[in-house]
Each structure stands twice: as structure tokens, then as C-alpha cells.
Amino acid sequence: MKNTLPVLRAERGWSQGDLAERLDVSRQTVNALERGKYDPSLPLAFKIARLFGQPIEQIFEPDGGDHR
Amino acid sequence: MIAAESRAEPQPHGASLYGLYVVALTTSLLGNLLIRLGDRGRWLPPWGQIVLGALSVAPLIVAAVMFWRLLRRDLDEMLQRIVLEGLAFALVVYVPLAALYVNMRTAGAWAPRLDAPDIVLAPAVLVAIGIAIARRRYE
């Protein structure tokens, strides 16, 4: 799943560690999320959306036709 | 200001827990060794062997409780998934291998004779391999 997390984070001048602390997850998880290696659970996706003040679908976009 | 208490760097917990598991496994294996030596040398009575066998496993129980707490409270969802995938890997590899081993021994085919340390350590090693493989998937 593609996402705009790196852009949103950079806009705020946060490091991955900063974002990890705000989301209460590990830095590795933020890294994996940003690289599209890990798809967040719905609660975590809502948390991210709330943090950045944007709807989930504006932050996360499914890969073409891949709806695992 | 960001709260200091967080899950941002949970590796030390995981590393120390893994270290505790290594120590606990070693303790249980040492207990097993002492029981066998005591039995062979006849310096450890049967009740002593039972007590030693139970005591040497106690650190593993402590490690198990800590592992459960780590898994339920301290790990975030991705790290939980990595650990669970590691456990699943160990299970799916160990069970068929163990069944094959038992059947080969029963059938009289050549199979290495496994001691208690081999049997105790194999799942732990498989879990470590499974976690390493799962971690790579998310890096």
C-alpha cells in the first residue's frame, strides 16, 4: 500500500523517531510503513489520519488492484 | 513535547528477553546434565533429581511470563506480527521434522540419536531464525 507518510512527516520536520513516539509504535514500524513494507491495522491507520488531520484515503492508497 | 514513555525503541527489551531465554535454556540443560551425572555417579538421589529437574526449569517460567508481557504490552502491532511469524515458522518447521524423525526411528531407518539438549534447543533456534526471516520481510 502506497502512502504519503514521508511527505507529511517531512512537512512537519519530524524524524521517524518523532513520528514513532507520537503514534506509540517503534521506529522500525514507521520505517516499514513509509516504505510500504507493512500495512497498518485499521486502528493505527485512524491514529495516523487523526495525527495528520487528513482522511485515511488521502494518506493511504492501495497498490493497483492489490487488495490483500 | 513528546512523552518520554513510548515504544519507539523496544529492541533492548527484546534483546534482554532473548538473553534471558538463552540463560534459562542453558540453566535447564545444565540441570539435565547434572541429573544425568548424578544418576550415573550415584551421588544424587531420585528425589534430588526431581527437585533439580524442577528448579532448573524455573528460569524458563520467568522468561515465559516476561515474554507474554512483552508480546501483549510492549510490542507494537508490527513487532507482534514479526514475533508471531517467527513462532509460526518454528512450529511449521519443527512439527513435521519431529514427526519425520519419530517415524524414521520407529521404522529403523538411520536417524541421528538426539539428546535432550538437541530437543530443547531446536525450537528456540527455529524461533530465532523465524524472527530473523520475518524481520527481513519488513525492513
Backbone of each chain as ProteinMPNN parsed JSONL, in Angstrom:
{"seq_chain_A": "MKNTLPVLRAERGWSQGDLAERLDVSRQTVNALERGKYDPSLPLAFKIARLFGQPIEQIFEPDGGDHR", "coords_chain_A": {"N_chain_A": [[0.851, -1.194, 0.0], [0.594, 2.137, -0.961], [1.683, 5.282, 0.464], [1.508, 8.597, 1.908], [3.097, 9.206, 3.985], [5.947, 9.798, 4.388], [6.125, 12.337, 3.2], [4.252, 13.875, 4.616], [5.369, 13.726, 7.129], [7.847, 14.939, 6.705], [7.025, 17.507, 6.075], [6.355, 18.459, 8.509], [8.705, 18.459, 9.774], [9.536, 16.31, 11.285], [11.35, 13.576, 12.655], [11.702, 10.047, 11.924], [11.695, 8.794, 14.352], [10.439, 10.703, 15.952], [7.843, 10.653, 14.884], [7.231, 8.022, 15.425], [7.098, 8.069, 18.22], [4.914, 9.732, 18.596], [2.931, 8.167, 17.553], [3.052, 6.025, 19.148], [4.439, 3.697, 18.461], [7.101, 1.536, 17.244], [10.247, 2.753, 15.887], [11.061, 1.226, 13.788], [8.672, 0.276, 12.831], [7.48, 2.586, 11.823], [9.285, 3.101, 9.786], [8.909, 0.818, 8.167], [6.245, 1.216, 7.476], [6.39, 3.602, 5.996], [7.892, 2.763, 3.846], [6.18, 1.102, 2.637], [6.214, -1.524, 3.323], [4.839, -2.616, 5.33], [1.482, -2.881, 6.122], [-0.703, -0.866, 7.932], [-2.796, -1.636, 10.813], [-6.362, -1.117, 11.073], [-7.032, 0.507, 13.384], [-4.503, 1.755, 13.802], [-4.164, 3.081, 11.395], [-6.254, 4.924, 11.558], [-5.333, 6.394, 13.696], [-3.059, 7.554, 12.62], [-4.245, 9.071, 10.63], [-5.743, 10.852, 12.179], [-3.674, 12.167, 13.505], [-2.407, 13.57, 11.461], [-4.481, 15.018, 10.545], [-6.006, 14.355, 8.324], [-8.132, 12.54, 5.993], [-8.175, 8.927, 5.966], [-8.049, 7.766, 3.403], [-6.751, 9.665, 1.992], [-4.22, 9.561, 2.816], [-3.377, 6.906, 2.645], [-3.079, 4.663, -0.061], [-4.274, 2.034, -1.969], [-2.181, -0.411, -3.614], [-2.106, -0.885, -7.169], [-4.88, -2.694, -7.859], [-4.31, -4.512, -5.868], [-5.634, -5.929, -3.246], [-5.083, -7.167, -0.627]], "CA_chain_A": [[0.0, 0.0, 0.0], [1.369, 3.391, -1.018], [1.206, 6.289, 1.415], [2.181, 9.896, 1.852], [3.671, 9.442, 5.318], [7.23, 10.525, 4.389], [5.89, 13.746, 2.855], [3.571, 14.514, 5.752], [6.337, 13.818, 8.227], [8.864, 15.935, 6.342], [6.385, 18.834, 6.154], [6.341, 18.871, 9.915], [10.078, 18.436, 10.278], [9.676, 15.246, 12.282], [12.136, 12.397, 12.304], [10.909, 8.813, 12.068], [11.577, 8.56, 15.792], [9.395, 11.607, 16.456], [6.543, 10.124, 14.467], [7.018, 6.775, 16.161], [6.664, 8.4, 19.583], [3.552, 10.287, 18.535], [1.99, 7.078, 17.235], [3.27, 4.97, 20.133], [4.932, 2.475, 17.816], [8.556, 1.557, 17.132], [10.755, 3.448, 14.713], [11.084, 0.248, 12.688], [7.325, 0.204, 12.268], [7.298, 3.774, 10.98], [10.108, 2.876, 8.595], [8.244, -0.183, 7.326], [5.029, 1.847, 6.947], [6.752, 4.572, 4.964], [8.41, 2.052, 2.673], [5.121, 0.262, 2.098], [6.501, -2.929, 3.626], [3.864, -3.065, 6.324], [0.197, -2.179, 6.087], [-1.152, -0.707, 9.321], [-4.142, -2.066, 11.185], [-7.319, -0.01, 10.968], [-6.847, 1.478, 14.473], [-3.286, 2.555, 13.602], [-4.418, 3.964, 10.26], [-7.077, 6.032, 12.076], [-4.462, 7.206, 14.551], [-2.22, 8.333, 11.7], [-5.118, 10.059, 9.978], [-6.057, 11.889, 13.176], [-2.454, 12.926, 13.791], [-2.113, 14.485, 10.359], [-5.69, 15.775, 10.231], [-6.46, 14.051, 6.96], [-8.827, 11.246, 5.921], [-7.288, 7.781, 5.704], [-7.844, 7.507, 1.963], [-5.861, 10.675, 1.435], [-2.852, 9.197, 3.234], [-3.06, 5.561, 2.138], [-3.688, 4.332, -1.348], [-3.911, 0.65, -2.274], [-1.445, -0.658, -4.859], [-3.033, -1.19, -8.265], [-5.581, -3.979, -7.868], [-3.874, -5.398, -4.792], [-6.454, -5.713, -2.041], [-4.846, -8.323, 0.236]], "C_chain_A": [[0.891, 1.25, 0.0], [0.828, 4.353, 0.044], [2.036, 7.553, 1.324], [2.855, 10.222, 3.182], [5.009, 10.191, 5.273], [7.047, 12.014, 4.115], [5.269, 14.484, 4.038], [4.524, 14.711, 6.926], [7.368, 14.908, 7.946], [8.299, 17.353, 6.443], [6.409, 19.373, 7.579], [7.736, 18.869, 10.548], [10.313, 17.379, 11.339], [10.621, 14.167, 11.762], [11.217, 11.178, 12.403], [10.687, 8.5, 13.546], [10.492, 9.428, 16.411], [8.006, 11.062, 16.136], [6.212, 8.849, 15.24], [6.51, 7.067, 17.573], [5.248, 8.944, 19.594], [2.507, 9.2, 18.274], [2.071, 5.934, 18.24], [3.58, 3.625, 19.464], [6.458, 2.579, 17.748], [8.989, 2.315, 15.874], [10.799, 2.502, 13.507], [9.72, 0.156, 12.015], [7.06, 1.398, 11.367], [8.07, 3.604, 9.676], [9.424, 1.91, 7.622], [6.965, 0.385, 6.71], [5.386, 2.763, 5.783], [7.22, 3.887, 3.684], [7.367, 1.125, 2.055], [5.338, -1.217, 2.36], [5.479, -3.503, 4.596], [2.6, -2.217, 6.209], [-0.352, -2.074, 7.502], [-2.527, -1.326, 9.553], [-5.071, -0.862, 11.049], [-7.169, 0.989, 12.128], [-5.605, 2.355, 14.278], [-3.478, 3.524, 12.441], [-5.269, 5.164, 10.7], [-6.234, 6.98, 12.926], [-3.59, 8.128, 13.691], [-3.049, 9.441, 11.057], [-5.451, 11.209, 10.93], [-4.857, 12.787, 13.422], [-2.186, 13.96, 12.709], [-3.348, 15.279, 9.918], [-6.194, 15.555, 8.818], [-7.22, 12.732, 6.967], [-7.85, 10.125, 5.538], [-6.99, 7.634, 4.219], [-6.96, 8.555, 1.297], [-4.399, 10.353, 1.768], [-2.443, 7.857, 2.629], [-3.81, 5.294, 0.833], [-3.289, 2.902, -1.686], [-3.107, 0.562, -3.561], [-2.451, -1.075, -5.915], [-3.595, -2.591, -8.198], [-5.195, -4.925, -6.748], [-4.663, -5.103, -3.528], [-6.321, -6.898, -1.124], [-5.686, -8.286, 1.478]], "O_chain_A": [[1.794, 1.403, 0.822], [-0.324, 4.252, 0.466], [3.119, 7.571, 0.739], [3.146, 11.384, 3.467], [5.2, 11.131, 6.045], [7.72, 12.852, 4.715], [5.707, 15.573, 4.408], [4.485, 15.728, 7.618], [7.717, 15.695, 8.826], [8.999, 18.283, 6.843], [6.475, 20.58, 7.809], [7.906, 19.233, 11.711], [11.186, 17.53, 12.193], [10.67, 13.893, 10.563], [10.097, 11.271, 12.905], [9.629, 8.005, 13.937], [9.729, 8.981, 17.266], [7.121, 11.017, 16.99], [5.073, 8.628, 15.651], [5.602, 6.395, 18.063], [4.471, 8.649, 20.502], [1.361, 9.299, 18.712], [1.274, 4.997, 18.199], [3.058, 2.578, 19.848], [7.035, 3.591, 18.148], [8.214, 2.493, 14.935], [10.603, 2.919, 12.365], [9.618, -0.018, 10.801], [6.491, 1.256, 10.285], [7.568, 3.924, 8.598], [9.37, 2.155, 6.417], [6.634, 0.078, 5.565], [4.766, 2.708, 4.721], [6.973, 4.372, 2.58], [7.64, 0.445, 1.065], [4.73, -2.067, 1.71], [5.281, -4.716, 4.671], [2.66, -0.988, 6.2], [-0.457, -3.082, 8.201], [-3.311, -1.512, 8.622], [-4.613, 0.274, 10.926], [-7.176, 2.197, 11.891], [-5.642, 3.554, 14.553], [-3.006, 4.66, 12.494], [-5.029, 6.29, 10.262], [-6.401, 8.199, 12.881], [-3.413, 9.309, 13.992], [-2.614, 10.588, 10.956], [-5.443, 12.378, 10.543], [-4.99, 14.005, 13.534], [-1.787, 15.088, 13.0], [-3.263, 16.115, 9.018], [-6.742, 16.463, 8.193], [-6.993, 11.891, 7.837], [-6.839, 10.358, 4.875], [-5.848, 7.41, 3.818], [-6.481, 8.359, 0.181], [-3.475, 10.809, 1.095], [-1.316, 7.69, 2.162], [-4.978, 5.642, 0.661], [-2.101, 2.579, -1.694], [-3.311, 1.347, -4.487], [-3.532, -1.566, -5.587], [-2.885, -3.566, -8.446], [-5.709, -6.041, -6.686], [-4.383, -4.132, -2.825], [-7.307, -7.582, -0.85], [-5.602, -9.191, 2.308]]}, "seq_chain_B": "MIAAESRAEPQPHGASLYGLYVVALTTSLLGNLLIRLGDRGRWLPPWGQIVLGALSVAPLIVAAVMFWRLLRRDLDEMLQRIVLEGLAFALVVYVPLAALYVNMRTAGAWAPRLDAPDIVLAPAVLVAIGIAIARRRYE", "coords_chain_B": {"N_chain_B": [[5.959, 18.881, 23.254], [7.274, 15.628, 23.288], [6.058, 12.681, 24.777], [8.091, 10.907, 27.062], [7.821, 8.256, 27.651], [7.495, 5.555, 25.668], [7.073, 3.33, 22.802], [9.122, 3.53, 21.126], [11.784, 2.529, 20.909], [12.003, -0.532, 21.239], [13.838, -2.569, 21.152], [15.876, -3.126, 23.146], [14.42, -4.369, 25.243], [13.523, -6.683, 23.955], [15.975, -7.792, 23.226], [17.17, -8.228, 25.74], [15.354, -9.98, 26.772], [15.647, -12.107, 25.05], [18.221, -12.781, 25.718], [17.783, -13.561, 28.346], [16.275, -15.833, 27.846], [18.195, -17.438, 26.629], [19.951, -17.819, 28.782], [18.178, -19.062, 30.555], [17.498, -21.384, 29.156], [20.004, -22.549, 29.042], [20.399, -22.99, 31.753], [18.406, -24.904, 32.247], [19.358, -26.967, 30.682], [21.793, -27.444, 31.9], [20.837, -28.362, 34.317], [19.69, -30.728, 33.414], [21.988, -32.055, 32.602], [23.351, -32.297, 35.057], [21.572, -33.925, 36.432], [21.796, -36.294, 34.974], [24.491, -36.857, 35.334], [24.543, -37.096, 38.085], [22.913, -39.279, 38.424], [24.337, -41.234, 37.112], [26.732, -41.226, 38.539], [25.767, -41.827, 40.979], [25.467, -40.004, 43.068], [23.406, -38.34, 43.402], [20.309, -38.544, 44.763], [17.094, -40.035, 43.788], [14.953, -38.263, 44.529], [16.319, -35.908, 44.702], [17.058, -35.56, 42.074], [14.594, -35.047, 40.944], [13.882, -32.649, 42.218], [15.988, -31.0, 41.36], [15.525, -31.118, 38.629], [13.081, -29.771, 38.457], [13.699, -27.244, 39.573], [15.661, -26.271, 37.849], [14.232, -25.581, 35.657], [12.8, -23.437, 36.378], [13.761, -20.737, 35.719], [12.983, -20.629, 33.053], [10.257, -20.442, 33.247], [9.962, -17.923, 34.366], [11.011, -16.45, 32.236], [9.085, -17.046, 30.352], [6.815, -15.764, 31.365], [7.696, -13.113, 31.229], [8.036, -12.919, 28.494], [5.429, -13.136, 27.595], [4.313, -10.818, 28.662], [5.825, -8.909, 27.31], [5.037, -9.401, 24.689], [2.278, -8.835, 24.779], [2.054, -6.256, 25.89], [4.258, -4.501, 25.383], [5.195, -4.597, 22.764], [4.665, -3.182, 19.535], [2.141, -3.33, 16.922], [3.358, -4.268, 14.528], [5.754, -5.396, 15.382], [4.771, -7.343, 17.055], [3.62, -8.934, 15.135], [5.884, -9.802, 13.769], [7.146, -11.367, 15.72], [5.161, -13.312, 16.114], [5.077, -14.438, 13.567], [7.603, -15.525, 13.554], [7.331, -17.466, 15.55], [5.378, -19.034, 14.349], [6.776, -19.933, 12.127], [8.694, -21.536, 13.392], [7.03, -23.493, 14.434], [5.818, -24.67, 12.123], [8.02, -25.745, 10.903], [9.255, -27.33, 12.83], [7.376, -29.284, 13.754], [6.712, -31.096, 11.501], [9.323, -32.035, 11.049], [9.933, -33.232, 13.502], [7.97, -35.22, 13.583], [8.719, -36.697, 11.348], [11.228, -37.531, 12.171], [10.598, -39.153, 14.4], [9.092, -41.154, 13.126], [11.02, -42.216, 11.375], [12.865, -43.222, 13.172], [11.284, -45.119, 14.413], [10.768, -46.781, 12.269], [13.174, -47.874, 11.926], [14.991, -46.804, 10.241], [17.996, -45.01, 9.312], [18.727, -42.555, 11.622], [19.82, -39.723, 13.344], [20.808, -39.979, 16.774], [19.08, -38.193, 19.094], [19.72, -36.063, 21.804], [18.463, -34.752, 24.947], [19.281, -31.961, 25.07], [19.402, -31.297, 22.316], [16.761, -31.54, 21.58], [15.51, -29.661, 23.186], [16.742, -27.291, 22.443], [16.287, -27.002, 19.701], [13.64, -25.896, 18.946], [13.976, -23.296, 19.983], [16.089, -22.258, 18.506], [14.92, -22.37, 15.995], [12.841, -20.527, 16.322], [14.312, -18.178, 16.6], [15.494, -18.067, 14.059], [13.175, -17.856, 12.53], [12.146, -15.366, 13.404], [14.181, -13.709, 12.522], [13.933, -14.044, 9.757], [11.343, -13.043, 9.381], [11.692, -10.387, 10.196], [13.31, -9.408, 8.182], [11.536, -9.306, 6.106], [10.068, -7.034, 6.615], [11.805, -4.962, 6.534]], "CA_chain_B": [[6.947, 17.942, 23.816], [6.861, 14.242, 23.131], [6.175, 11.913, 26.028], [9.297, 10.082, 27.084], [7.457, 6.838, 27.695], [6.965, 5.136, 24.38], [7.565, 2.059, 22.285], [9.964, 3.872, 19.996], [12.957, 1.666, 20.797], [11.745, -1.677, 22.106], [14.81, -3.643, 20.959], [16.57, -3.57, 24.348], [13.576, -5.335, 25.954], [13.557, -7.927, 23.202], [17.323, -8.365, 23.305], [17.415, -8.741, 27.089], [14.494, -11.156, 26.943], [16.273, -13.223, 24.333], [19.357, -13.172, 26.561], [17.234, -14.311, 29.477], [15.892, -17.154, 27.337], [19.425, -18.222, 26.434], [20.407, -18.196, 30.119], [17.212, -20.008, 31.132], [17.665, -22.666, 28.459], [21.281, -23.106, 29.498], [20.171, -23.492, 33.11], [17.639, -26.15, 32.202], [20.233, -28.0, 30.123], [22.751, -27.78, 32.963], [20.082, -29.207, 35.244], [19.588, -32.048, 32.785], [23.329, -32.667, 32.65], [23.637, -32.672, 36.45], [20.719, -35.081, 36.771], [22.374, -37.499, 34.374], [25.769, -37.142, 36.006], [24.216, -37.547, 39.437], [22.357, -40.627, 38.327], [25.417, -42.14, 36.718], [27.703, -41.299, 39.643], [25.009, -42.235, 42.166], [25.597, -39.043, 44.178], [22.171, -37.556, 43.504], [19.179, -39.469, 44.931], [15.961, -39.761, 42.872], [14.187, -37.065, 44.899], [17.183, -34.778, 44.345], [16.969, -35.385, 40.618], [13.297, -34.418, 40.657], [13.963, -31.253, 42.676], [16.89, -30.297, 40.449], [14.841, -31.007, 37.338], [12.053, -28.724, 38.544], [14.32, -25.942, 39.829], [16.422, -25.781, 36.695], [13.285, -25.096, 34.648], [12.154, -22.224, 36.909], [14.053, -19.527, 34.927], [12.202, -20.641, 31.809], [8.906, -19.971, 33.572], [10.094, -16.461, 34.484], [11.174, -15.931, 30.868], [7.801, -17.179, 29.655], [5.937, -14.682, 31.841], [8.206, -11.857, 30.66], [7.768, -12.946, 27.06], [3.996, -12.866, 27.416], [4.099, -9.388, 28.933], [6.431, -8.155, 26.207], [4.216, -9.573, 23.492], [0.962, -8.225, 24.932], [2.042, -4.857, 26.32], [5.353, -3.62, 24.978], [5.469, -4.589, 21.324], [3.595, -2.628, 18.714], [1.478, -4.354, 16.104], [4.241, -4.897, 13.549], [6.71, -6.248, 16.093], [3.996, -8.533, 17.466], [3.46, -9.776, 13.949], [7.185, -10.419, 13.482], [7.355, -12.44, 16.703], [4.21, -14.395, 15.843], [5.525, -15.127, 12.345], [8.754, -16.34, 13.956], [6.802, -18.635, 16.265], [4.692, -19.876, 13.362], [7.829, -20.579, 11.336], [9.261, -22.615, 14.212], [6.036, -24.569, 14.542], [5.603, -25.39, 10.862], [9.232, -26.495, 10.556], [9.598, -28.297, 13.881], [6.424, -30.402, 13.876], [6.952, -32.143, 10.502], [10.646, -32.635, 11.259], [9.844, -34.109, 14.671], [7.173, -36.386, 13.19], [9.557, -37.488, 10.434], [12.277, -38.145, 12.983], [9.993, -40.231, 15.188], [8.735, -42.25, 12.222], [12.238, -42.847, 10.868], [13.426, -44.02, 14.275], [10.398, -46.266, 14.605], [10.915, -47.674, 11.112], [14.513, -48.447, 11.952], [15.863, -46.137, 9.272], [19.051, -44.26, 10.004], [18.386, -41.214, 12.104], [20.747, -39.421, 14.442], [20.232, -40.082, 18.116], [19.003, -36.849, 19.66], [19.671, -35.95, 23.261], [17.56, -33.714, 25.452], [19.667, -30.606, 24.643], [19.022, -31.066, 20.922], [15.305, -31.405, 21.501], [15.113, -28.407, 23.835], [17.286, -26.127, 21.74], [15.831, -26.881, 18.308], [12.584, -24.891, 18.749], [14.48, -21.952, 20.269], [16.876, -21.84, 17.342], [13.975, -22.15, 14.895], [12.14, -19.255, 16.571], [15.265, -17.101, 16.277], [15.597, -17.999, 12.595], [11.889, -17.363, 12.032], [12.048, -13.924, 13.67], [15.135, -13.03, 11.624], [13.337, -14.036, 8.409], [10.189, -12.123, 9.39], [12.21, -9.009, 10.281], [13.816, -9.023, 6.857], [10.399, -9.004, 5.237], [9.521, -5.699, 6.893], [12.872, -3.946, 6.522]], "C_chain_B": [[6.407, 16.514, 23.723], [7.062, 13.498, 24.445], [7.377, 10.984, 25.967], [8.954, 8.601, 27.02], [6.86, 6.435, 26.364], [7.526, 3.789, 23.988], [8.604, 2.292, 21.211], [11.16, 2.935, 19.831], [12.789, 0.438, 21.683], [12.813, -2.758, 22.018], [15.497, -4.072, 22.241], [15.762, -4.592, 25.14], [13.675, -6.697, 25.279], [14.909, -8.6, 23.32], [17.573, -8.962, 24.682], [16.551, -9.971, 27.351], [15.101, -12.361, 26.246], [17.473, -13.73, 25.136], [18.897, -13.996, 27.748], [16.848, -15.722, 29.042], [17.118, -18.04, 27.146], [19.938, -18.715, 27.793], [19.489, -19.268, 30.71], [17.324, -21.38, 30.475], [18.949, -23.357, 28.905], [21.125, -23.702, 30.891], [19.429, -24.82, 33.094], [18.492, -27.291, 31.649], [21.295, -28.422, 31.136], [22.09, -28.688, 33.992], [19.978, -30.629, 34.716], [20.922, -32.789, 32.866], [23.648, -33.151, 34.067], [22.819, -33.884, 36.883], [21.342, -36.364, 36.226], [23.692, -37.883, 35.038], [25.523, -37.702, 37.408], [23.687, -38.96, 39.458], [23.47, -41.631, 38.025], [26.403, -42.33, 37.876], [27.075, -41.701, 40.974], [25.205, -41.283, 43.354], [24.356, -38.165, 44.317], [20.988, -38.518, 43.604], [18.028, -39.089, 43.999], [15.193, -38.497, 43.237], [14.995, -35.806, 44.57], [17.138, -34.499, 42.851], [15.669, -34.683, 40.232], [13.327, -32.931, 41.031], [14.835, -30.442, 41.72], [16.234, -30.094, 39.08], [13.811, -29.894, 37.337], [12.686, -27.347, 38.698], [15.021, -25.383, 38.593], [15.514, -25.261, 35.582], [12.642, -23.77, 35.092], [12.499, -20.957, 36.108], [13.274, -19.465, 33.61], [10.777, -20.149, 32.051], [8.912, -18.451, 33.713], [10.19, -15.841, 33.088], [9.857, -15.98, 30.109], [6.844, -16.063, 30.062], [6.375, -13.35, 31.243], [7.917, -11.772, 29.171], [6.31, -12.572, 26.787], [3.692, -11.385, 27.616], [4.64, -8.53, 27.797], [5.528, -8.199, 24.976], [2.909, -8.799, 23.604], [1.013, -6.722, 25.179], [3.055, -3.972, 25.615], [5.587, -3.558, 23.476], [4.32, -3.933, 20.572], [3.108, -3.693, 17.736], [2.411, -5.021, 15.104], [5.244, -5.831, 14.231], [6.018, -7.501, 16.63], [3.884, -9.499, 16.294], [4.761, -10.503, 13.621], [7.424, -11.589, 14.436], [6.422, -13.617, 16.417], [4.581, -15.158, 14.576], [6.73, -16.013, 12.663], [8.317, -17.608, 14.674], [6.119, -19.595, 15.294], [5.712, -20.622, 12.503], [8.396, -21.77, 12.109], [8.301, -23.799, 14.284], [5.937, -25.374, 13.254], [6.85, -26.153, 10.426], [9.454, -27.635, 11.556], [8.671, -29.52, 13.878], [6.632, -31.469, 12.795], [8.3, -32.83, 10.691], [10.613, -33.625, 12.426], [9.074, -35.378, 14.325], [7.982, -37.301, 12.282], [10.625, -38.239, 11.22], [11.733, -39.351, 13.762], [9.673, -41.429, 14.295], [9.966, -42.979, 11.694], [12.878, -43.725, 11.936], [12.605, -45.299, 14.466], [10.573, -47.279, 13.479], [12.303, -48.307, 11.061], [15.449, -47.857, 10.913], [16.924, -45.344, 10.025], [18.53, -42.891, 10.388], [19.305, -40.936, 13.275], [20.048, -39.549, 15.791], [20.246, -38.692, 18.743], [18.934, -36.913, 21.176], [18.713, -34.835, 23.65], [17.985, -32.31, 25.011], [19.267, -30.306, 23.208], [17.532, -30.772, 20.827], [14.841, -30.078, 22.101], [15.554, -27.203, 23.009], [16.697, -25.925, 20.348], [14.714, -25.849, 18.13], [13.088, -23.462, 18.981], [15.274, -21.409, 19.082], [15.943, -21.538, 16.168], [13.196, -20.847, 15.073], [13.048, -18.089, 16.205], [15.395, -16.946, 14.762], [14.314, -17.407, 12.01], [11.735, -15.866, 12.237], [12.982, -13.154, 12.737], [14.558, -12.952, 10.206], [12.187, -13.026, 8.343], [10.655, -10.679, 9.428], [12.658, -8.519, 8.916], [12.668, -8.635, 5.927], [9.905, -7.567, 5.415], [10.584, -4.612, 6.909], [12.913, -3.232, 5.17]], "O_chain_B": [[5.248, 16.242, 24.038], [8.075, 13.653, 25.127], [7.641, 10.354, 24.942], [9.677, 7.799, 26.428], [5.805, 6.943, 25.983], [8.325, 3.184, 24.703], [8.942, 1.376, 20.462], [11.507, 2.584, 18.703], [13.373, 0.373, 22.765], [12.725, -3.764, 22.722], [15.7, -5.27, 22.44], [16.317, -5.564, 25.653], [13.881, -7.721, 25.93], [14.997, -9.816, 23.492], [18.118, -10.06, 24.798], [16.961, -10.89, 28.06], [15.081, -13.478, 26.764], [17.714, -14.934, 25.227], [19.521, -14.991, 28.115], [17.066, -16.687, 29.775], [17.094, -19.232, 27.455], [20.312, -19.879, 27.938], [19.955, -20.251, 31.288], [17.254, -22.409, 31.148], [18.985, -24.569, 29.118], [21.649, -24.778, 31.179], [19.773, -25.746, 33.829], [18.37, -28.435, 32.085], [21.654, -29.596, 31.224], [22.69, -29.648, 34.476], [20.15, -31.601, 35.451], [20.973, -33.984, 33.157], [24.147, -34.26, 34.26], [23.307, -34.754, 37.604], [21.41, -37.381, 36.915], [23.974, -39.059, 35.272], [26.188, -38.637, 37.855], [23.964, -39.737, 40.371], [23.532, -42.717, 38.601], [26.848, -43.443, 38.154], [27.774, -41.889, 41.97], [25.121, -41.703, 44.508], [24.264, -37.348, 45.234], [20.689, -39.23, 42.646], [17.98, -37.973, 43.482], [14.817, -37.731, 42.349], [14.432, -34.772, 44.206], [17.175, -33.347, 42.42], [15.636, -33.847, 39.329], [12.866, -32.074, 40.276], [14.47, -29.337, 41.319], [16.371, -29.04, 38.459], [13.672, -29.162, 36.357], [12.272, -26.392, 38.042], [14.979, -24.182, 38.328], [15.978, -24.579, 34.668], [12.021, -23.073, 34.289], [11.599, -20.162, 35.839], [12.949, -18.384, 33.12], [10.167, -19.525, 31.183], [7.997, -17.771, 33.248], [9.537, -14.839, 32.796], [9.544, -15.083, 29.326], [6.152, -15.487, 29.222], [5.546, -12.553, 30.804], [7.597, -10.706, 28.645], [6.006, -11.801, 25.878], [2.931, -10.778, 26.862], [4.011, -7.56, 27.374], [5.289, -7.187, 24.318], [2.475, -8.174, 22.636], [0.128, -5.989, 24.737], [2.756, -2.824, 25.283], [6.123, -2.571, 22.971], [3.152, -4.103, 20.923], [3.608, -4.818, 17.729], [2.279, -6.218, 14.849], [5.545, -6.913, 13.727], [6.605, -8.583, 16.656], [4.033, -10.711, 16.445], [4.747, -11.674, 13.242], [7.849, -12.666, 14.017], [6.837, -14.775, 16.47], [4.422, -16.377, 14.512], [6.868, -17.108, 12.118], [8.861, -18.687, 14.438], [6.264, -20.813, 15.404], [5.53, -21.799, 12.191], [8.558, -22.862, 11.565], [8.713, -24.956, 14.203], [5.966, -26.605, 13.278], [6.749, -27.11, 9.658], [9.796, -28.754, 11.174], [9.134, -30.655, 13.988], [6.723, -32.65, 13.131], [8.418, -34.043, 10.519], [11.187, -34.711, 12.351], [9.467, -36.476, 14.719], [7.942, -38.523, 12.422], [10.892, -39.415, 10.973], [12.338, -40.423, 13.774], [9.945, -42.574, 14.656], [9.967, -44.204, 11.577], [13.368, -44.819, 11.654], [13.143, -46.391, 14.653], [10.531, -48.488, 13.709], [12.561, -49.182, 10.235], [16.563, -48.343, 10.721], [16.777, -45.045, 11.21], [17.963, -42.168, 9.568], [19.542, -41.812, 14.107], [18.858, -39.265, 15.924], [21.307, -38.088, 18.903], [18.192, -37.71, 21.75], [18.223, -34.083, 22.808], [17.126, -31.525, 24.609], [18.841, -29.192, 22.903], [17.1, -29.88, 20.097], [13.908, -29.45, 21.601], [14.825, -26.218, 22.892], [16.617, -24.794, 19.868], [14.817, -24.997, 17.248], [12.689, -22.534, 18.278], [15.138, -20.244, 18.708], [16.15, -20.57, 15.436], [12.921, -20.145, 14.1], [12.609, -17.126, 15.576], [15.405, -15.829, 14.245], [14.359, -16.566, 11.112], [11.247, -15.165, 11.35], [12.63, -12.091, 12.227], [14.677, -11.926, 9.537], [12.07, -12.26, 7.387], [10.071, -9.828, 8.758], [12.419, -7.371, 8.54], [12.808, -7.755, 5.077], [9.387, -6.961, 4.477], [10.298, -3.467, 7.258], [13.742, -2.345, 4.966]]}, "name": "protein", "num_of_chains": 2, "seq": "MKNTLPVLRAERGWSQGDLAERLDVSRQTVNALERGKYDPSLPLAFKIARLFGQPIEQIFEPDGGDHRMIAAESRAEPQPHGASLYGLYVVALTTSLLGNLLIRLGDRGRWLPPWGQIVLGALSVAPLIVAAVMFWRLLRRDLDEMLQRIVLEGLAFALVVYVPLAALYVNMRTAGAWAPRLDAPDIVLAPAVLVAIGIAIARRRYE"}
